[in-house]
Amino acid sequence: MAPTTTRREQPDERSRRARREELRVTARGDGTYDVHSPSGNVYAVDLDAGECACPDHQFRGARCKHLRRVAIDVTLGDVPAPGERATACAACDAGLFAGRDTADPVYCEDCTLEAGETVVDRETGDLVVVVESTDDRASDVPVAGRGWSVADHHSNRDYDPDDRVVDALYPLDRGVSPDEISPRDRRRYSFPRGRLERRG
C-alpha cells in the first residue's frame, strides 16, 4: 500500500510546486519553452512532445513541475500555445497571440471590424458599411476592373501593403426603394484595414 500512496502524492506535490514556485516561462517561438527556476537553472520544455530537459523528467520519467507550469501558463494565456506567437494589435497595440505563420499586421478581437458596422474612410471622411473583414492582404487583392492591387491603388499607398482587406459598401440614401437600387449601389469596395476607423 505504501508505494501506491507515494505515487499518488508525488503528482499532487509537483502540481503545487508548479503553481507556487517562482518559475518563469518564456516562449522560444518554435513551440518550445524555457523555464527559469529560482536556482538559476533553465530547462527546455517541449509541451507537445511532453518532454523536459530537467533531471526529474529525464531520469525519473516524471511529468515534472516545469511541464506542468508551461501547461498552466498556456492555459491562463500568459504565454503563447504551441503554434502561436506573441505580437500586438495593429490598431490598439494590445498584446495578443497569433498563429506562428500569420504575418503582421494582426488585429485583436475588439479591433476586428464586424459586418454591418458603419466606419469612416480616413481619406475622404465618408461613411461606409462593413461587409466582411478578410484575412486577405492588400497586396494580394486586385481592384476589380483595374490592373493593380488594393495596396497599389493611389489612395492606399500610405498604408501597409500587407494590411488585411476589409470589404465595404457605401450606404444608400434614405428613402431609396428596392427598385431604385442599381448594381453600382451594391458594389463592394476593398480597403486596407488601417484606412478605416470607427466613429467617435
C-alpha positions in Angstrom: 0.0 0.0 0.0 2.8 2.4 0.8 4.3 2.6 -2.8 0.8 3.3 -4.1 0.3 6.2 -1.6 3.7 7.6 -2.6 2.8 7.6 -6.3 -0.4 9.4 -5.7 1.2 12.1 -3.6 4.0 12.9 -6.0 1.9 14.3 -8.9 0.0 16.5 -6.4 3.2 17.8 -4.9 4.6 18.6 -8.3 1.4 20.4 -9.2 1.6 22.5 -6.1 5.2 23.3 -6.8 4.5 24.2 -10.4 1.9 26.7 -9.2 3.7 28.2 -6.2 7.4 28.3 -7.1 8.8 31.3 -8.8 9.2 29.7 -12.2 9.3 32.0 -15.2 8.2 30.7 -18.6 9.4 32.2 -21.9 8.3 31.0 -25.3 11.2 30.3 -27.7 9.0 30.9 -30.8 9.3 27.4 -32.2 6.7 25.7 -30.0 9.1 25.1 -27.1 9.7 27.0 -23.9 12.4 27.9 -21.4 11.5 27.5 -17.8 13.7 29.6 -15.5 13.9 28.3 -11.9 14.8 30.3 -8.7 18.1 28.3 -8.6 19.2 29.9 -11.9 18.8 26.7 -13.9 16.9 26.9 -17.2 15.1 23.9 -18.6 13.9 23.4 -22.2 10.3 22.2 -22.4 8.5 20.8 -25.5 4.9 20.8 -24.4 3.5 18.9 -27.5 6.1 16.1 -27.0 5.7 16.1 -23.2 9.4 16.5 -22.8 11.6 18.5 -20.4 15.4 18.6 -20.0 15.3 18.6 -16.2 16.6 15.5 -14.2 13.2 14.8 -12.7 11.8 14.1 -16.2 15.0 12.8 -17.9 15.9 10.2 -15.2 12.7 9.5 -13.4 10.3 9.8 -16.3 8.1 12.1 -14.2 5.7 14.8 -15.5 7.8 17.4 -13.8 6.8 20.8 -12.4 8.3 22.5 -15.5 6.0 20.7 -17.9 3.1 21.4 -15.6 4.0 25.1 -15.3 4.2 25.6 -19.0 0.8 23.9 -19.4 -0.6 26.2 -16.7 0.8 29.4 -18.2 -0.5 28.4 -21.7 -4.0 27.7 -20.2 -4.0 31.1 -18.4 -2.9 32.9 -21.6 0.3 34.1 -20.1 2.4 32.6 -22.9 1.5 31.5 -26.5 0.4 28.0 -27.1 2.5 25.8 -29.4 1.8 27.0 -33.0 1.3 30.6 -31.7 3.5 33.7 -31.3 3.2 36.8 -29.2 2.5 40.1 -31.2 0.5 43.3 -30.8 -2.7 44.5 -32.4 -2.0 46.9 -35.2 -4.9 49.2 -34.1 -4.7 49.4 -30.3 -1.3 47.9 -29.6 -2.7 45.4 -27.1 -0.7 42.2 -26.8 -2.2 39.1 -28.3 -1.3 35.7 -29.7 -1.4 34.9 -33.4 -0.7 31.8 -35.5 3.1 31.4 -35.8 2.9 31.6 -39.6 0.4 34.5 -39.6 2.1 37.7 -40.8 1.7 41.1 -39.2 -0.3 43.2 -39.1 -2.9 41.4 -37.0 -5.9 42.7 -35.1 -7.4 41.8 -31.7 -11.0 40.7 -31.5 -12.1 44.2 -30.3 -10.5 45.9 -33.3 -11.7 43.5 -35.9 -14.5 45.3 -37.8 -17.7 43.4 -37.8 -20.2 43.0 -40.7 -22.8 45.8 -40.5 -20.6 48.3 -38.7 -20.5 51.8 -40.0 -17.0 53.1 -40.1 -15.2 56.2 -41.5 -12.8 56.3 -44.5 -9.8 58.2 -43.2 -9.0 59.5 -46.7 -12.4 61.0 -47.6 -14.3 61.2 -44.3 -17.1 59.2 -46.0 -19.1 56.6 -44.0 -19.0 53.0 -45.3 -20.7 49.9 -44.1 -18.5 46.8 -43.4 -19.5 43.7 -45.4 -16.6 41.5 -44.3 -13.2 41.6 -42.6 -11.0 39.2 -44.5 -7.6 37.5 -44.0 -6.5 38.6 -47.5 -3.6 41.1 -47.8 -3.9 44.4 -49.7 -1.0 43.5 -51.9 -2.7 40.2 -53.0 -6.3 41.6 -53.7 -6.8 43.0 -57.2 -9.0 46.1 -57.7 -11.9 45.0 -59.9 -11.5 46.2 -63.5 -8.1 47.7 -62.8 -4.6 46.4 -63.4 -3.4 46.8 -59.8 -3.9 45.6 -56.3 -5.7 47.3 -53.4 -2.2 48.2 -51.9 -1.2 49.8 -55.2 -4.3 52.0 -55.6 -3.2 55.6 -55.5 -5.2 56.5 -52.3 -3.9 53.4 -50.4 -0.1 53.8 -50.9 0.4 55.3 -47.5 -1.0 52.1 -45.8 0.8 48.8 -45.1 0.7 46.7 -48.3 0.4 43.6 -46.1 -2.6 45.1 -44.2 -5.8 43.0 -44.1 -8.5 43.8 -46.5 -12.0 44.9 -45.4 -14.8 44.9 -47.9 -17.4 47.6 -47.5 -20.4 49.3 -49.2 -21.3 52.9 -49.4 -24.7 53.3 -47.5 -27.8 54.1 -49.5 -29.6 57.4 -49.2 -32.6 57.3 -47.0 -35.9 56.7 -48.7 -34.4 54.7 -51.6 -36.8 52.0 -52.7 -35.6 48.5 -53.7 -36.5 49.3 -57.4 -34.1 52.3 -57.3 -31.1 50.3 -56.2 -28.6 50.0 -59.0 -25.7 47.5 -59.4 -23.3 50.3 -58.5 -25.1 50.7 -55.2 -24.4 47.1 -54.4 -20.7 47.3 -55.4 -18.3 46.3 -52.7 -15.1 48.3 -52.2 -11.9 46.9 -50.7 -10.0 48.9 -48.2 -6.8 48.3 -46.2 -8.0 47.9 -42.6 -5.8 50.8 -41.4 -7.7 53.2 -43.7 -11.0 52.6 -41.8 -11.7 53.8 -38.3 -14.7 53.6 -36.0 -16.7 56.7 -35.5 -16.0 58.8 -32.4 
